[in-house]
Amino acid sequence: MPTTMNTQPTWTAQYVRPLKSTWILNCKACKAHLRLEAGEAVPVVNKTPHVTCCIPDRQMDAKLLKGFFCAEVVCSAICTGAKGHTCDCSCGGKNHGKAA
């Protein structure tokens, strides 16, 4: 995780919830990337993680991770270093974006 990342909520504690799914977040301004696992407690607004990055009060773009199992495509550094939200290799999304 980049050191400039600010994951402190600007909302009250009642909006911090554990996530039910895995999310991929990207900052368009500084190109930071973050993978949030299911079960992590983060600020949530309208069922979407609300995490700010380099610009105060600017929410990172958050998309649900969509994993599709494909036995013919071996999971590799392309998958683990990915910054997108769609995975179609043999891991089915379990390793997607973990090294990015």
Secondary structure, DSSP 8 states (H G I E B T S, - for coil): --TT-B---SS-GGGEEE-SS-EEEE-TTT--EEEE-TT-EEEEETTEE--B-SSTT-B-EEEE-EE---TTS---HHHHT--SSEE-STTTTSSTTS--
